[in-house]
Amino acid sequence: MREYLFMALISAAVTYLLVPLVRRFAIRIGAMPEVRERDVHTTPTPRLGGLAMYGGLVVGLLTAGQLTHTGQALAQSEANAVTALIVAGGLITVTGFLDDWWGMDAFIKLGGQIAAAGVLVSFDLRLLYIPLPKDWGGSTSLDYTLSTIITILVVVVTINAVNFVDGLDGLAAGIVCIAAMATWAYSIFLAQSMSVGNITTTAAIAAVLIGTCLGFLPHNFHPAKIFMGDTGAMLIGLVLASSIVTVTPLDPAAIEDMNKVPVLLPLMLPAAVLVLPLIDLITAVVRRTSQGLSPFAPDRGHLHHRLLDIGHSMRQSVLIMYAWAFLFAFGVVLMSRQGVPVLMFPVVIILAVAVLVLMAAPRWRGRGGSHSAPRGKHPEDDDGPPTGPMPPILPEPQVRRQPPPAEGGPSAPRATADGNPVIPVFPSRS
């Protein structure tokens, strides 16, 4: 346990200290584009925060490889997770860097994501089987080709799901951090029942990812001083996908004697920890394609945009989505710990939906829906401007009027220079 805490603290410290350097670098090379119509921030803000996150990730992974228990488990694991994540993470970071700096065609960026996922597969960081309970037919092993295809698909979908949800200050980093915490908790639960190298690998990857996100959040939470950009969103999506891939034990028989939830959890956990990004991704693709647009065409229809439109401030919107992610992810992990029936999973989904409705509906009713506040302006958002100082807002002209005389007091007649009487604005009362 102390080793996981140590590698998380190392990753957090390195990421936190690198962010100011990366911010100055981003400003110097001009990696802070103008504000777009769909953006919620008001001033240009430097991107490339993912470079600092990659630095924290690399140092955390190298530290994990040198620790006694974790280092031994990583060395004995069939997949070289440390080298795989450093190489694949470097490739996806370069892809995101070029996109944040110069801009990149969506299909070229997709090619970079597939290439990074291919690097993971080449280092044997892959899904080996589909876990199912005995009365459901038992676990199904995957051949090399099918394992490669499914692993690349999982990695690419996870990367884009995280990238799609990265729209508010601190949102993507916080949700991925919560997802990594849930994955780490599940891996620790499995490690108490079995001794398998890739379970320790999962816990190590999740711990480093937690530290990386926590080190970046102080600079990225509202009002953000820097954005992670595609550089960081695709990187943490890749690392989260890697932890999901490695959470499946090598020996399916090791979990066959457990109840159905722990056996199915390697399938249910990714859906739980990624429920918000996946919902946002699926609805965005459906929405855009139904309008005849490309699935990668940007718009202002994401979940976080809707929370802003019904009257929530930026911080409140982020905290609501944090609550959603936490309830889904840790609800599923708690079910595995208690051994409850699989039917409890829909109950967790209903509870999470109820949380969103209860937190959003009162503001919707009290402020008249999306017409309550114009875009980017929320009456109760006293947290300061979204990403920096806003230009001064001049007050509207006001008509200066003579204050009304005290009731019952003397009222001296007045006249202009020509001797014409002046009609007071507030006539005296009889």
PyMOL commands that set and color helices and strands:
alter all, ss='L'
color gray80, all
select helices_A, chain A and resi 2-29+49-66+68-76+81-101+106-122+134-136+144-165+171-191+197-220+229-246+252-255+260-273+275-290+303-309+314-338+344-367+369-371
alter helices_A, ss='H'
color red, helices_A
select strands_A, chain A and resi 129-130+140-141
alter strands_A, ss='S'
color yellow, strands_A
deselect
rebuild
show_as cartoon
